């Protein structure tokens, strides 16, 4: 199992992103991830690429519906170029509220739009590399290579970049099995992955005539670790609570019989706003995150071995967590899991040579 970490970047100077990525690489992590919260994840991964030599650079996630697929393909190709082929392109629809408020669009018809979006991404890379490609005349997107290419081809480290699709609903998970290189999600408990994600990935792969093993399972797991257990729990309550109120997060909680905790959390959130997350039910935290003292957190991580291919430890960052707290939480993740991550990479390298 590869182990990565998200770089805290909602607040604090964006110039520090590269330094954090370098620290994660030196600690032994396989990957570093950035996310789209007021900051462009492609810019974050560019900063990380310039400061590192080995780690995989993941967008987890970049919003698809706020940018054209050709623009996204070009941005991903830039990072792949700068990094020498280390880009891991995680995409999702984008937050519906943000799409409406800021981008003059919406998240309607996600299945058809994402299906065509993935097709256009790959056609875009083919066109950039060769100056030629097939056309696509879809219901939501069109791609037509001009009859004359005045710019010539673009040198790319790879003609196709791995695409990870954020999918929590059954039909989107099936689409992932049909077309994507990886599934990426959150609250990915072993029960959820084994009983929900895998069956739908396999169904989608079967429709496309693919081997399900071609689709990597990647998960961003909320991780809050500290020698001070209550401090770790406090940070995790805010992050887990924020995610649990969303329908996709609530779905995983329901699978574990925690509907009552989500209902109470939503009721409190409607009355109090984000302050309600400070009282998130500890059952949600214990079930849906890797939280506790370093020893407890290492034990919880071990349960994902053989279930998740690529586990990304997600640093708490949501309000009211401030930049200094996120930085401390990130440092604790590096200290707690760096040795495990490095050992996992060494084992993987030995297996690849065998």
Residue pairs with C-beta under 8 A, 6 or more apart in sequence:
1 304
1 305
1 306
1 308
1 309
1 310
1 311
1 344
2 30
2 31
2 56
2 309
2 310
2 311
2 344
2 345
2 348
3 29
3 30
3 31
3 301
3 311
3 312
3 313
3 337
3 340
3 341
3 344
4 24
4 29
4 30
4 31
4 32
4 33
4 55
4 56
4 58
4 310
4 311
4 312
4 313
4 341
5 24
5 29
5 31
5 32
5 33
5 312
5 313
5 315
5 330
5 333
5 334
5 337
6 32
6 33
6 34
6 35
6 60
6 220
6 312
6 313
6 314
6 315
6 317
7 17
7 20
7 21
7 24
7 32
7 33
7 34
7 44
7 48
7 315
7 330
8 20
8 315
8 317
8 323
8 326
8 327
8 329
8 330
9 17
9 34
9 35
9 37
9 39
9 44
9 317
10 37
10 38
10 39
10 317
10 318
10 323
10 326
11 317
11 322
11 323
11 326
12 323
12 326
12 327
14 39
14 43
14 44
14 47
15 47
17 34
17 44
17 47
17 48
17 51
18 47
18 48
18 50
18 51
18 52
19 51
20 32
20 48
20 330
21 32
21 47
21 48
21 51
21 52
21 55
22 51
22 52
23 334
24 32
24 55
24 334
25 32
25 52
25 53
25 54
25 55
27 334
27 335
27 337
27 338
27 341
27 342
28 338
28 339
28 341
28 342
28 343
28 345
29 55
29 334
29 337
29 338
29 341
30 55
30 56
30 310
30 341
30 344
30 345
31 55
31 56
31 57
31 58
31 88
31 310
31 312
32 48
32 52
32 55
32 56
32 57
32 58
33 58
33 59
33 60
33 90
33 220
33 312
34 41
34 44
34 45
34 48
34 58
34 59
34 60
35 41
35 59
35 60
35 61
36 59
36 61
36 62
36 63
36 94
37 317
41 59
41 60
41 61
41 62
42 59
42 62
42 75
42 76
42 78
42 79
45 57
45 58
45 59
45 79
45 87
46 78
46 79
46 82
48 55
48 57
49 57
49 79
49 82
49 83
49 86
50 82
52 83
54 86
55 86
56 86
56 87
56 88
57 79
57 83
57 86
57 87
57 88
58 88
58 89
58 90
58 164
58 312
59 76
59 88
59 89
59 90
59 91
60 90
60 164
60 184
60 220
60 312
61 90
61 91
61 92
61 166
61 184
62 72
62 89
62 90
62 91
62 92
63 91
63 92
63 93
63 94
63 95
63 98
63 99
64 72
64 91
64 92
64 93
64 94
64 113
64 114
64 117
65 93
65 94
65 99
65 103
65 105
65 106
65 107
65 113
66 94
66 98
66 99
66 102
66 103
66 105
67 75
69 116
69 117
69 120
69 121
69 124
69 141
69 143
70 120
70 124
70 143
72 89
72 91
72 121
73 120
73 121
73 124
73 125
73 128
74 124
74 128
76 87
76 89
76 121
76 161
77 87
77 125
77 128
77 154
77 156
77 161
79 86
79 87
80 86
80 87
80 156
80 157
80 158
80 161
81 155
81 156
81 157
84 157
85 157
85 158
87 161
87 162
88 161
88 162
88 164
88 182
89 121
89 161
89 162
89 163
89 164
90 164
90 165
90 166
90 182
90 184
90 218
91 114
91 117
91 163
91 164
91 165
91 166
92 165
92 166
93 99
93 107
93 110
93 113
93 114
93 166
94 103
94 107
96 106
96 107
99 105
99 106
99 107
100 106
109 140
110 172
111 171
111 172
111 175
112 138
112 139
112 140
113 140
113 141
114 165
114 172
114 175
115 175
115 178
115 179
116 136
116 138
116 139
116 140
116 141
117 140
117 141
118 163
118 165
118 179
118 180
119 136
119 138
119 141
119 143
119 179
120 136
120 138
120 141
120 143
121 163
122 160
122 163
123 133
123 134
123 135
123 136
123 143
124 133
124 143
125 156
125 159
125 160
125 161
126 132
126 133
126 134
126 159
126 160
127 133
127 145
128 153
128 154
128 156
129 153
129 154
129 155
129 156
129 159
130 153
130 159
131 145
131 149
131 152
131 153
132 145
132 149
133 143
133 145
134 145
135 142
135 143
135 144
135 145
136 142
136 143
136 144
137 144
162 181
162 182
162 216
163 179
163 180
163 181
163 182
164 180
164 181
164 182
164 183
164 184
164 216
164 218
165 172
165 175
165 176
165 179
165 180
165 182
165 183
165 184
166 184
166 185
167 173
167 175
167 176
167 183
167 184
167 185
168 185
168 248
168 251
168 252
169 248
170 196
170 200
173 183
173 196
173 197
173 200
173 201
173 204
174 200
174 201
174 203
174 204
174 207
175 204
176 182
176 183
176 201
176 204
176 215
177 183
177 200
177 201
177 202
177 203
177 204
177 205
177 206
177 207
177 208
177 210
177 212
177 215
178 204
178 205
178 207
178 208
178 210
179 208
180 215
181 214
181 215
181 216
182 215
182 216
182 217
182 218
182 309
182 310
183 197
183 201
183 215
183 216
183 217
183 218
184 218
184 219
184 220
185 197
185 218
185 219
185 220
186 219
186 220
186 221
186 222
186 243
186 248
186 249
186 314
187 221
187 222
187 243
187 244
187 248
187 249
187 252
187 253
187 288
188 197
188 217
188 219
188 220
188 221
188 252
188 308
189 252
189 255
189 256
189 287
189 288
190 303
190 304
190 307
191 255
191 256
192 252
192 255
193 217
193 219
193 307
193 308
194 307
195 255
196 255
197 217
198 212
198 217
201 212
201 215
201 217
202 212
205 211
205 212
205 214
205 215
206 212
216 309
216 310
217 307
217 308
217 309
217 310
218 308
218 309
218 310
218 311
218 312
219 304
219 308
219 310
219 311
219 312
220 312
220 314
221 289
221 290
221 304
221 311
221 312
221 313
221 314
222 236
222 239
222 240
222 243
222 288
222 289
222 290
222 291
222 314
222 316
223 289
223 290
223 291
223 297
223 313
223 314
223 315
223 316
223 329
223 333
224 232
224 233
224 235
224 236
224 239
224 289
224 290
224 291
224 316
224 329
225 232
225 290
225 291
225 292
225 293
225 294
225 296
225 297
225 329
225 332
225 333
225 336
226 232
226 235
226 293
226 328
226 329
226 332
227 293
227 294
229 292
229 293
229 296
232 291
232 292
232 293
232 297
232 332
233 282
233 285
233 291
233 292
234 278
235 316
235 321
235 325
235 329
236 285
236 289
236 291
236 316
237 277
237 278
237 279
237 280
237 282
237 285
238 274
238 277
238 278
238 280
238 316
238 318
238 319
238 320
238 321
239 277
239 289
239 314
239 316
239 317
239 318
239 321
240 280
240 284
240 285
240 288
240 289
241 265
241 269
241 276
241 277
241 278
241 279
241 280
241 284
242 274
242 277
242 318
243 249
243 288
244 250
244 253
244 261
244 262
244 265
244 280
244 284
244 288
245 262
245 265
245 266
245 269
249 262
249 288
250 259
250 262
252 288
253 259
253 261
253 262
253 284
253 287
253 288
254 262
256 287
256 288
258 281
258 283
258 284
258 287
261 280
261 281
261 283
261 284
262 284
264 281
265 276
265 277
265 280
265 281
265 284
268 276
268 279
269 276
269 277
274 318
274 319
274 320
275 320
277 318
278 320
285 291
290 297
290 300
290 301
290 313
291 297
291 300
292 300
294 332
294 335
294 336
297 336
297 337
298 336
298 337
298 340
301 311
301 313
301 337
301 340
304 311
313 333
313 337
315 326
315 329
315 330
315 333
316 325
316 326
316 329
317 326
321 329
